[in-house]
Amino acid sequence: MHSGNKSVGTETGGALEACIAAATRALLGYRQPDGHWVFELEADCTIPAEYVLLRHYLGEPVDLALEAKIANYLRRVQGAHGGWPLVHDGDFDMSASVKSYFALKMIGDSPDAPHMVRAREAIRSRGGAIHSNVFTRFMLAMFGVLTWRSVPVLPVEIMLLPMWSPFHLNKISYWARTTIVPLLVLAALKPRAKNVSGVGIDELFLQPPYSIGMTAKAPHQTWGWFLLFRGLDSILRVIEPLFPKQLRARAIDSAVAFIEERLNGEDGLGAIYPPMANAVMMYEVLGKPEDYPPRAVTRNGLDRLLVIGEHEAYCQPCVSPVWDTSLTCHALIEAGSEEALPAARQGLDWLKPKQVLDLRGDWAVKRPEIRPGGWAFQYNNAYYPDLDDTAVVVMAMDRTRRATRSPEYDAAIARGREWIEGMQSRDGGWAAFDVDNLEYYLNNIPFSDHGALLDPPPRTSRRAASRCWPSLARRFKAARRSRRGLRTCAGPSLRRGRGTAAGG
């Protein structure tokens, strides 16, 4: 009996080693020539739909082949419920469904096609497109489907508010901040999409779209705060036209300066799709020609997010080379073979100069005394490094240092740890990009019906936070004693990977 179990164990162990070797070879096959990894980052259907709508907003020449492939993608990911979800096989989402339907109709799908009929019935049976979120309403207002009365007032003069004011850009998350700044200019100038084909989606509403007013209270909002901010919105709607033109011009100049300081070349504003697209539309309404360098470079950056296959195409929300490379290095270090370890070292050598050491990003507003030392998610996004990428890179470098006893990564590890420790919020936890982003009342403003305006740390106590580092150390020790790989050394958060395109 004993010898039989040993035989089975040997066979199982051999099969496991063969699988690890095959997976290692597969990973090495995906390696870029300079030693890093970057995989496709597929999000939900809203980004490819928005890409199509952006092209028609700008009146760009129609790319029939590309649009046909995007249409194939959108049709394939349509849910069994008739609409479109935010995750594969997920629940119906109104805004995703409205944008996808609009994009398909813009591409040329007939409203009488079976998939369009199913989508329209799914939207109307849930109350219609009036239930779209604020971001979708802004897009529909720019296309003339809704009026500007259907969206919150966003005075561009927000750019000039002092830090002590109840609403300030540095009191909201990085992804909201970079998205809102160009949107402030669009809201002030109220542009109209070129939409050469004149496509509309009135059929998705149960009432005349022009009669629609502001959004209803979102489930996460409290009535007291909501009514207060709704009242302020009503007052701003009356007095905004009376703001001095000189003040408005200065605010627009401030918004443009904010954006151009953070453009990142073709990596774009915030290195994520929504602010990049808003920036392109902002330059268009400001009268900047297509070859105006900031506009042209940002527009090219959007095309670099496309993933084009033989039959389908979609647009990524961003790219993820730092995250992909650091996780791959962990896997290769765990595999530990003669071909895996040198590749992991090459990946870490690629990551090392990506550490942001000389630029204090937006995070420094609340932590001016802390030296930079983090890594961003994308190739270039120096204003917005994040704590989870930084932690995973430092962990991989530390594993290599412990194995080789080489001081090669000592300085990078020390600066990364220094930055992480300095970014601990006052409640004891860590957020993704920001520190002390705890102004929870802002989730009640009309613009925040999506509930993702802030970047707060998880609700954790200082006592729980103090246990994080010892727990992590124990995981490292367990990992070195076994071949369980990332399941042991990184825990559930690392296995899950990234949650959203905005990072974190």
C-alpha positions as CSV (number, residue, x, y, z in Angstrom):
1,M,0.0,0.0,0.0
2,H,2.8,2.4,0.9
3,S,4.7,1.7,-2.4
4,G,1.4,2.2,-4.3
5,N,0.9,5.7,-2.8
6,K,4.5,6.6,-3.5
7,S,4.0,5.7,-7.1
8,V,0.9,7.7,-7.5
9,G,2.6,10.6,-5.7
10,T,5.6,10.4,-8.1
11,E,3.3,10.4,-11.1
12,T,1.3,13.3,-9.8
13,G,4.5,15.2,-9.0
14,G,5.8,14.6,-12.5
15,A,2.6,15.8,-14.1
16,L,2.7,18.9,-11.9
17,E,6.3,19.7,-12.9
18,A,5.4,19.2,-16.5
19,C,2.6,21.6,-16.2
20,I,4.8,24.2,-14.5
21,A,7.4,23.8,-17.2
22,A,4.8,24.2,-20.0
23,A,3.3,27.3,-18.3
24,T,6.8,28.8,-17.9
25,R,7.5,28.3,-21.6
26,A,4.2,29.9,-22.5
27,L,5.0,32.9,-20.3
28,L,8.4,33.3,-21.9
29,G,6.7,33.2,-25.3
30,Y,4.7,36.3,-24.4
31,R,7.8,38.2,-23.3
32,Q,8.5,41.5,-25.2
33,P,12.0,41.9,-26.7
34,D,13.2,44.1,-23.9
35,G,12.1,41.6,-21.2
36,H,8.7,42.9,-20.0
37,W,5.2,41.6,-20.4
38,V,2.0,43.3,-21.3
39,F,-1.3,41.4,-21.9
40,E,-4.6,42.6,-23.2
41,L,-6.7,44.4,-20.7
42,E,-10.3,43.8,-21.6
43,A,-12.9,45.8,-19.6
44,D,-16.6,46.1,-20.3
45,C,-18.4,47.1,-23.5
46,T,-18.6,50.8,-22.7
47,I,-15.0,51.6,-23.8
48,P,-15.3,50.2,-27.3
49,A,-18.7,51.8,-27.6
50,E,-17.4,55.1,-26.5
51,Y,-14.5,54.8,-29.0
52,V,-17.0,54.5,-31.8
53,L,-19.1,57.4,-30.6
54,L,-15.9,59.6,-30.2
55,R,-15.0,59.1,-33.9
56,H,-18.5,60.2,-34.9
57,Y,-18.5,63.0,-32.4
58,L,-15.4,64.3,-34.1
59,G,-16.7,63.6,-37.6
60,E,-13.7,61.5,-38.5
61,P,-13.7,59.5,-41.7
62,V,-15.6,56.2,-41.1
63,D,-13.3,53.2,-40.9
64,L,-15.7,50.5,-42.1
65,A,-13.4,47.6,-41.4
66,L,-12.6,48.6,-37.9
67,E,-16.2,49.5,-37.0
68,A,-17.4,46.1,-38.4
69,K,-15.0,44.3,-36.1
70,I,-16.0,46.4,-33.1
71,A,-19.7,45.7,-34.0
72,N,-18.9,42.0,-34.0
73,Y,-17.4,42.3,-30.5
74,L,-20.3,44.3,-29.1
75,R,-22.8,41.8,-30.5
76,R,-20.9,38.8,-29.0
77,V,-20.8,40.3,-25.5
78,Q,-24.5,41.2,-25.5
79,G,-26.2,39.5,-22.5
80,A,-28.9,36.9,-22.5
81,H,-31.1,39.5,-20.9
82,G,-30.9,41.6,-24.1
83,G,-28.7,44.3,-22.7
84,W,-25.0,44.6,-21.9
85,P,-23.3,43.9,-18.5
86,L,-20.3,45.3,-16.8
87,V,-18.8,41.8,-16.4
88,H,-19.0,38.7,-18.6
89,D,-22.4,37.1,-18.1
90,G,-23.3,39.8,-15.6
91,D,-26.5,41.6,-14.8
92,F,-28.0,44.1,-17.1
93,D,-26.4,47.6,-16.9
94,M,-28.4,50.5,-18.2
95,S,-25.6,52.9,-19.2
96,A,-23.5,50.1,-20.8
97,S,-26.6,49.0,-22.8
98,V,-27.5,52.5,-24.0
99,K,-23.9,53.2,-25.2
100,S,-23.6,49.8,-26.9
101,Y,-27.0,50.2,-28.7
102,F,-26.0,53.7,-29.7
103,A,-22.7,52.6,-31.0
104,L,-24.1,49.7,-33.0
105,K,-26.8,52.0,-34.5
106,M,-24.1,54.5,-35.3
107,I,-22.1,51.8,-37.1
108,G,-25.1,50.9,-39.2
109,D,-27.0,48.1,-37.4
110,S,-30.7,48.3,-38.2
111,P,-33.0,49.1,-35.3
112,D,-35.1,46.2,-36.6
113,A,-32.3,43.7,-36.4
114,P,-33.2,41.0,-33.8
115,H,-30.3,41.9,-31.4
116,M,-31.2,45.6,-31.5
117,V,-34.9,44.8,-30.9
118,R,-33.9,42.7,-27.9
119,A,-31.6,45.4,-26.6
120,R,-34.3,48.1,-27.0
121,E,-36.9,46.0,-25.2
122,A,-34.5,45.3,-22.4
123,I,-33.8,49.0,-21.9
124,R,-37.4,50.1,-22.2
125,S,-38.7,47.4,-19.9
126,R,-36.4,48.8,-17.2
127,G,-37.7,52.3,-17.4
128,G,-35.8,53.5,-20.4
129,A,-32.5,55.4,-21.0
130,I,-33.6,58.1,-18.5
131,H,-31.9,55.8,-15.9
132,S,-28.5,56.2,-17.5
133,N,-25.7,57.5,-15.3
134,V,-24.3,61.0,-15.3
135,F,-21.3,60.2,-17.6
136,T,-23.7,58.7,-20.2
137,R,-26.0,61.7,-19.9
138,F,-23.1,64.1,-20.6
139,M,-22.4,62.1,-23.8
140,L,-26.0,62.2,-24.8
141,A,-26.2,65.9,-24.1
142,M,-23.2,66.5,-26.4
143,F,-25.0,64.4,-29.1
144,G,-28.1,66.5,-28.7
145,V,-30.2,63.5,-27.5
146,L,-30.7,65.2,-24.0
147,T,-30.5,68.8,-23.0
148,W,-27.9,70.2,-20.7
149,R,-30.7,70.4,-18.0
150,S,-30.3,66.6,-17.6
151,V,-26.8,66.8,-16.2
152,P,-25.4,68.5,-13.1
153,V,-23.9,71.9,-13.3
154,L,-20.1,71.7,-13.4
155,P,-18.7,75.2,-13.3
156,V,-15.2,75.3,-14.8
157,E,-14.5,77.9,-12.1
158,I,-14.0,74.8,-9.8
159,M,-10.4,75.0,-11.1
160,L,-9.9,78.1,-9.1
161,L,-11.3,77.0,-5.7
162,P,-8.9,76.9,-2.7
163,M,-8.0,73.6,-1.0
164,W,-10.2,74.5,2.0
165,S,-13.4,74.6,-0.1
166,P,-15.9,71.8,0.3
167,F,-15.3,70.6,-3.2
168,H,-11.7,70.6,-4.5
169,L,-10.1,68.5,-7.2
170,N,-7.6,67.0,-4.7
171,K,-10.5,65.8,-2.6
172,I,-11.6,63.3,-5.3
173,S,-9.9,60.3,-6.8
174,Y,-7.3,60.4,-9.4
175,W,-9.5,58.8,-12.1
176,A,-12.4,61.2,-11.3
177,R,-10.0,64.2,-11.2
178,T,-8.5,63.6,-14.6
179,T,-11.8,62.8,-16.1
180,I,-13.6,65.8,-14.7
181,V,-11.0,68.5,-15.6
182,P,-11.6,68.3,-19.4
183,L,-15.3,67.7,-18.8
184,L,-15.4,71.0,-16.9
185,V,-14.4,72.8,-20.1
186,L,-16.9,70.7,-22.2
187,A,-19.7,71.6,-19.7
188,A,-18.8,75.3,-19.9
189,L,-18.8,75.5,-23.7
190,K,-21.5,72.9,-24.3
191,P,-20.3,71.5,-27.7
192,R,-22.4,69.6,-30.1
193,A,-21.2,66.4,-31.8
194,K,-20.8,66.5,-35.5
195,N,-22.6,63.2,-35.9
196,V,-22.6,63.5,-39.7
197,S,-25.0,60.6,-40.1
198,G,-27.5,62.2,-37.7
199,V,-28.1,59.0,-35.7
200,G,-30.2,59.4,-32.5
201,I,-31.7,57.0,-29.9
202,D,-35.0,58.6,-29.0
203,E,-36.6,55.2,-29.2
204,L,-34.8,54.1,-26.0
205,F,-36.8,56.6,-23.9
206,L,-40.3,56.3,-22.5
207,Q,-40.7,60.1,-22.5
208,P,-39.6,62.9,-24.8
209,P,-35.8,63.1,-24.2
210,Y,-35.9,66.9,-24.2
211,S,-38.3,66.8,-21.2
212,I,-35.8,65.0,-19.0
213,G,-34.3,66.8,-16.0
214,M,-31.8,65.9,-13.4
215,T,-30.9,62.4,-12.2
216,A,-32.7,60.8,-9.3
217,K,-31.1,60.0,-5.9
218,A,-28.7,57.1,-6.2
219,P,-29.1,54.2,-3.7
220,H,-25.8,55.0,-1.9
221,Q,-26.8,58.7,-1.4
222,T,-28.5,59.9,1.8
223,W,-31.5,62.2,1.4
224,G,-30.2,65.0,3.5
225,W,-26.9,65.4,1.7
226,F,-28.6,64.7,-1.7
227,L,-31.2,67.5,-1.2
228,L,-28.6,69.9,-0.1
229,F,-26.4,69.4,-3.1
230,R,-29.5,69.3,-5.4
231,G,-30.4,72.7,-4.0
232,L,-26.9,74.0,-4.7
233,D,-27.1,72.6,-8.2
234,S,-30.3,74.6,-8.8
235,I,-28.8,77.8,-7.5
236,L,-25.7,77.3,-9.7
237,R,-27.9,76.6,-12.7
238,V,-29.3,80.1,-12.3
239,I,-26.2,82.1,-11.5
240,E,-23.6,80.3,-13.7
241,P,-24.5,82.3,-16.8
242,L,-23.7,85.5,-14.8
243,F,-20.1,84.5,-13.9
244,P,-17.7,87.1,-15.3
245,K,-16.3,86.1,-18.7
246,Q,-12.8,86.9,-17.6
247,L,-13.0,84.6,-14.6
248,R,-14.3,81.8,-16.9
249,A,-11.5,82.3,-19.4
250,R,-8.9,82.1,-16.5
251,A,-10.6,78.9,-15.3
252,I,-10.5,77.3,-18.7
253,D,-6.8,78.3,-19.0
254,S,-6.2,76.7,-15.7
255,A,-7.9,73.5,-16.8
256,V,-5.9,73.3,-20.0
257,A,-2.6,73.9,-18.0
258,F,-3.5,71.1,-15.6
259,I,-4.1,68.7,-18.5
260,E,-1.1,69.6,-20.5
261,E,1.2,69.2,-17.5
262,R,0.0,65.6,-17.2
263,L,-0.4,64.4,-20.8
264,N,2.2,61.7,-20.7
265,G,2.7,61.8,-24.4
266,E,0.8,59.0,-26.2
267,D,0.1,57.4,-22.8
268,G,-2.3,60.3,-22.3
269,L,-3.9,62.2,-19.5
270,G,-4.1,59.8,-16.5
271,A,-3.1,57.1,-19.0
272,I,-6.8,55.9,-19.1
273,Y,-9.3,56.2,-21.8
274,P,-12.1,58.4,-20.3
275,P,-9.9,61.5,-19.6
276,M,-8.0,61.0,-22.8
277,A,-11.2,61.0,-24.8
278,N,-12.5,64.0,-22.9
279,A,-9.2,65.9,-23.6
280,V,-9.5,65.3,-27.3
281,M,-13.1,66.6,-27.3
282,M,-12.0,69.6,-25.2
283,Y,-9.3,70.5,-27.7
284,E,-11.9,70.2,-30.5
285,V,-14.3,72.6,-28.8
286,L,-11.5,75.0,-28.1
287,G,-10.8,75.2,-31.8
288,K,-7.5,73.4,-31.8
289,P,-6.9,71.7,-35.2
290,E,-6.4,68.0,-35.5
291,D,-2.6,68.5,-35.9
292,Y,-2.3,70.6,-32.7
293,P,0.4,68.5,-31.0
294,P,-1.3,67.8,-27.6
295,R,-4.6,66.9,-29.4
296,A,-2.9,64.8,-32.1
297,V,-0.6,62.9,-29.6
298,T,-3.6,62.2,-27.3
299,R,-5.7,61.0,-30.2
300,N,-2.9,58.7,-31.4
301,G,-2.8,57.4,-27.8
302,L,-6.4,56.3,-28.0
303,D,-5.7,54.3,-31.1
304,R,-2.8,52.6,-29.4
305,L,-5.4,51.1,-26.9
306,L,-7.1,49.2,-29.7
307,V,-6.9,45.4,-29.9
308,I,-7.7,44.4,-33.4
309,G,-8.1,40.8,-34.3
310,E,-9.1,39.0,-37.5
311,H,-12.9,39.2,-36.8
312,E,-13.3,41.4,-33.7
313,A,-11.8,44.5,-32.2
314,Y,-12.2,46.4,-28.9
315,C,-10.6,49.3,-27.1
316,Q,-8.8,48.8,-23.8
317,P,-9.3,51.2,-20.9
318,C,-5.5,51.4,-20.5
319,V,-2.5,49.2,-20.7
320,S,-1.0,47.3,-17.8
321,P,2.7,46.5,-18.4
322,V,4.0,47.2,-14.8
323,W,1.3,45.0,-13.2
324,D,1.6,42.2,-15.8
325,T,5.4,42.2,-15.6
326,S,5.6,42.2,-11.8
327,L,3.0,39.3,-11.5
328,T,4.8,37.3,-14.2
329,C,8.1,37.8,-12.3
330,H,6.5,36.4,-9.2
331,A,5.3,33.4,-11.1
332,L,8.7,32.8,-12.7
333,I,10.5,33.2,-9.4
334,E,8.1,30.6,-7.9
335,A,8.7,28.2,-10.8
336,G,12.5,28.6,-10.1
337,S,13.8,26.8,-13.2
338,E,17.0,27.6,-15.0
339,E,15.0,29.3,-17.8
340,A,12.5,31.1,-15.5
341,L,14.8,32.9,-13.1
342,P,16.9,34.8,-15.6
343,A,13.7,35.9,-17.3
344,A,12.4,37.1,-14.0
345,R,15.6,39.1,-13.4
346,Q,15.3,40.7,-16.8
347,G,11.7,41.7,-16.0
348,L,12.8,43.2,-12.7
349,D,15.6,45.1,-14.5
350,W,12.9,46.5,-16.9
351,L,10.8,47.5,-13.9
352,K,13.6,49.2,-12.0
353,P,13.9,52.4,-14.0
354,K,10.1,52.7,-14.1
355,Q,10.1,53.7,-10.5
356,V,9.0,57.3,-10.2
357,L,11.8,59.1,-8.2
358,D,11.8,62.6,-9.4
359,L,8.2,63.8,-9.8
360,R,5.8,64.6,-7.0
361,G,2.4,63.7,-8.3
362,D,-1.0,64.8,-7.1
363,W,-0.6,62.6,-4.1
364,A,2.0,65.1,-2.8
365,V,-0.7,67.7,-2.1
366,K,-1.6,65.8,1.1
367,R,1.9,64.3,1.7
368,P,4.4,67.0,0.7
369,E,7.1,65.7,3.0
370,I,7.2,62.2,1.4
371,R,9.7,61.5,-1.4
372,P,8.4,59.9,-4.6
373,G,9.1,56.2,-4.9
374,G,6.2,54.4,-6.5
375,W,5.4,52.6,-9.7
376,A,2.4,53.3,-12.0
377,F,0.2,50.7,-13.7
378,Q,1.0,51.9,-17.2
379,Y,4.2,52.6,-19.2
380,N,4.2,56.3,-18.2
381,N,1.9,57.8,-15.6
382,A,4.3,59.6,-13.3
383,Y,1.7,61.8,-11.7
384,Y,-0.3,58.8,-10.6
385,P,1.7,55.9,-9.2
386,D,-0.3,53.4,-7.2
387,L,0.3,51.5,-4.0
388,D,-0.7,48.0,-5.2
389,D,1.7,48.1,-8.2
390,T,4.4,49.4,-6.0
391,A,3.8,46.7,-3.3
392,V,3.9,43.9,-5.9
393,V,7.1,45.2,-7.6
394,V,8.8,45.6,-4.2
395,M,7.7,42.1,-3.2
396,A,9.2,40.6,-6.3
397,M,12.4,42.5,-5.9
398,D,12.6,41.4,-2.3
399,R,12.2,37.7,-3.2
400,T,15.0,38.0,-5.6
401,R,17.2,39.8,-3.1
402,R,16.6,37.1,-0.5
403,A,17.4,34.4,-3.0
404,T,20.6,35.9,-4.4
405,R,21.7,38.1,-1.5
406,S,22.5,40.7,-4.1
407,P,22.2,44.4,-3.1
408,E,21.1,45.3,-6.7
409,Y,17.5,46.2,-5.7
410,D,18.2,47.5,-2.2
411,A,17.7,51.2,-3.2
412,A,14.5,50.6,-5.2
413,I,13.0,48.5,-2.4
414,A,13.9,51.1,0.2
415,R,12.3,54.0,-1.7
416,G,9.2,51.9,-2.5
417,R,8.7,51.0,1.1
418,E,9.3,54.6,2.2
419,W,6.6,55.8,-0.2
420,I,4.2,53.1,0.8
421,E,4.6,53.8,4.5
422,G,4.2,57.6,3.8
423,M,1.0,57.0,1.9
424,Q,-0.8,55.4,4.9
425,S,-4.1,57.2,5.5
426,R,-4.9,58.6,8.9
427,D,-7.5,55.8,9.5
428,G,-4.7,53.2,9.2
429,G,-5.5,51.9,5.8
430,W,-4.0,52.4,2.3
431,A,-5.9,53.5,-0.8
432,A,-4.9,52.8,-4.4
433,F,-3.6,56.2,-5.6
434,D,-4.4,58.8,-3.0
435,V,-4.0,59.4,0.7
436,D,-6.7,60.6,3.2
437,N,-9.3,60.7,0.4
438,L,-12.0,60.5,3.1
439,E,-14.4,63.2,2.1
440,Y,-17.3,60.7,1.9
441,Y,-20.0,63.5,1.7
442,L,-18.9,64.1,-1.9
443,N,-20.5,60.8,-2.9
444,N,-23.8,62.6,-2.5
445,I,-23.3,65.3,-5.1
446,P,-25.4,64.8,-8.2
447,F,-22.3,64.1,-10.3
448,S,-21.5,61.1,-8.1
449,D,-24.5,58.9,-8.9
450,H,-22.0,56.1,-9.8
451,G,-20.6,56.2,-6.2
452,A,-16.9,56.0,-7.4
453,L,-15.8,59.6,-6.9
454,L,-13.4,58.8,-4.1
455,D,-10.4,56.6,-3.5
456,P,-10.6,55.8,0.2
457,P,-8.8,53.0,1.9
458,P,-10.7,50.0,3.0
459,R,-12.6,50.4,6.2
460,T,-9.8,49.1,8.4
461,S,-8.6,50.0,11.9
462,R,-5.1,51.0,12.8
463,R,-4.9,47.8,14.8
464,A,-5.7,45.8,11.7
465,A,-3.3,47.8,9.6
466,S,-0.5,47.2,12.1
467,R,-0.9,43.5,11.5
468,C,-0.4,43.8,7.7
469,W,3.4,43.7,7.5
470,P,3.8,40.7,10.0
471,S,1.2,38.8,8.1
472,L,2.9,39.5,4.8
473,A,6.2,38.3,6.3
474,R,4.6,35.0,7.4
475,R,3.3,34.5,3.9
476,F,6.8,34.9,2.4
477,K,8.2,32.4,4.8
478,A,5.4,29.9,4.0
479,A,6.0,30.5,0.2
480,R,9.7,29.7,0.5
481,R,8.9,26.4,2.2
482,S,6.5,25.2,-0.5
483,R,5.8,25.1,-4.2
484,R,2.3,26.6,-3.8
485,G,3.4,29.7,-5.6
486,L,1.4,32.9,-5.6
487,R,-1.5,31.2,-3.7
488,T,0.7,31.3,-0.6
489,C,3.0,34.3,-1.0
490,A,0.5,36.8,-2.3
491,G,-2.8,35.9,-0.8
492,P,-6.2,36.5,-2.3
493,S,-5.7,40.1,-3.4
494,L,-2.8,39.3,-5.7
495,R,-4.6,36.3,-7.2
496,R,-7.6,38.4,-8.1
497,G,-5.5,40.9,-10.1
498,R,-6.8,44.3,-10.9
499,G,-10.3,45.3,-10.4
500,T,-10.9,48.2,-12.8
501,A,-9.3,50.0,-15.7
502,A,-8.5,53.0,-13.6
503,G,-6.3,50.9,-11.5
504,G,-6.6,49.3,-8.1
